[in-house]
Amino acid sequence: MNAAIIYMIAFLGFWLCLWRAVSYLPWRLVRWWIHWVYLCVVLTPWKGTEPEIFYAPAIIVGAFDFLDVGPTGAMKALLPMIAALVGGSLFLVLVAIVGRHLRMKKAGQQSEQEESAVG
């Protein structure tokens, strides 16, 4: 239990540092994507079984399984994290496309209103 509390405090502290560092990036979707990658890497849990059952971030379990079992064991542990990364990235691409479409539609309506006011 103490390890989980320390892990969460460290997670929040590093997330604050990451948030501060990426706040200088001008693209909001890139900032969201960096946060999403951090959340997936740090918070995707996986159950390890060697030498006894434990829970840890999937990236850590995957690294140890790669050393112990090989690439197949590592891929089994990393699959949920990879799925979350791909799913979140696709969602952010969809948000970017919809946002761009809505901005273009709004700009087109504004230009039509300006043309009708002038003409």
C-alpha positions in Angstrom: 0.0 0.0 0.0 2.8 2.4 0.8 4.4 1.7 -2.5 1.2 2.6 -4.3 0.9 5.9 -2.5 4.6 6.8 -3.3 4.0 5.8 -6.9 0.9 8.0 -7.2 2.8 11.0 -5.6 5.7 10.5 -8.1 3.2 10.1 -10.9 1.5 13.4 -10.0 4.8 15.2 -9.5 6.2 14.1 -12.9 2.8 14.9 -14.6 3.0 18.4 -13.2 6.5 18.8 -14.6 5.4 17.4 -17.9 2.4 19.7 -18.0 4.6 22.7 -17.3 7.1 21.6 -20.0 4.6 21.0 -22.8 2.5 24.1 -22.0 5.0 26.0 -24.2 4.0 24.0 -27.3 1.6 26.0 -29.5 -0.4 23.0 -30.6 -3.0 21.9 -28.2 -3.6 18.5 -29.7 0.2 17.7 -29.5 0.1 18.6 -25.8 -2.9 16.3 -25.3 -1.2 13.5 -27.2 2.0 13.8 -25.0 -0.1 13.7 -21.9 -2.0 10.7 -23.3 1.3 8.8 -24.0 2.5 9.6 -20.5 -0.8 8.3 -18.9 -0.7 5.1 -21.0 2.9 4.3 -20.3 2.7 5.1 -16.6 -0.8 4.0 -15.6 -1.5 0.9 -17.7 -1.5 -1.9 -15.1 -0.4 -5.5 -15.8 -0.2 -8.5 -13.5 3.2 -10.2 -13.2 3.6 -13.7 -11.8 7.3 -14.1 -11.2 8.3 -15.0 -8.4 4.9 -14.1 -6.9 1.8 -12.3 -8.2 2.1 -8.5 -8.3 0.7 -5.5 -10.2 3.0 -3.0 -11.9 3.0 -0.7 -14.9 2.8 -2.7 -18.1 6.0 -1.2 -19.4 8.0 -2.5 -16.4 6.4 -5.9 -16.6 7.1 -6.0 -20.3 10.7 -5.1 -19.8 11.3 -7.8 -17.3 9.3 -10.4 -19.3 11.5 -9.5 -22.3 14.5 -10.3 -20.3 13.1 -13.4 -18.7 10.8 -14.9 -21.3 11.6 -13.2 -24.6 9.8 -10.9 -27.1 6.5 -12.9 -27.0 6.1 -12.5 -23.2 6.9 -8.8 -23.5 4.3 -8.3 -26.3 1.7 -10.0 -24.2 2.4 -7.6 -21.3 2.6 -4.5 -23.6 -0.5 -5.2 -25.6 -3.0 -3.3 -23.4 -0.7 -0.3 -23.3 -0.2 -0.4 -27.1 -4.0 -0.7 -27.6 -4.6 2.4 -25.4 -1.9 4.4 -27.2 -3.4 3.5 -30.6 -7.0 4.1 -29.5 -6.2 7.4 -27.9 -4.1 8.6 -30.9 -6.9 7.7 -33.3 -9.4 9.6 -31.0 -7.2 12.7 -31.0 -6.8 12.5 -34.8 -10.6 12.3 -35.1 -11.0 15.3 -32.8 -8.5 17.3 -34.9 -10.4 16.4 -38.1 -13.7 17.4 -36.7 -12.3 20.6 -35.2 -10.7 21.6 -38.5 -13.9 20.9 -40.3 -16.0 23.0 -37.9 -13.5 25.9 -38.1 -13.5 25.8 -41.9 -17.3 25.7 -41.9 -17.5 28.7 -39.5 -14.9 30.7 -41.6 -17.0 30.0 -44.8 -20.1 31.2 -43.1 -18.4 34.4 -41.9 -17.0 35.1 -45.4 -20.5 34.6 -46.9 -21.9 37.1 -44.3 -19.2 39.6 -45.1 -19.8 39.3 -48.9 -23.6 39.7 -48.4 -23.0 42.8 -46.3 -20.7 44.4 -48.8 -22.8 43.4 -51.9 
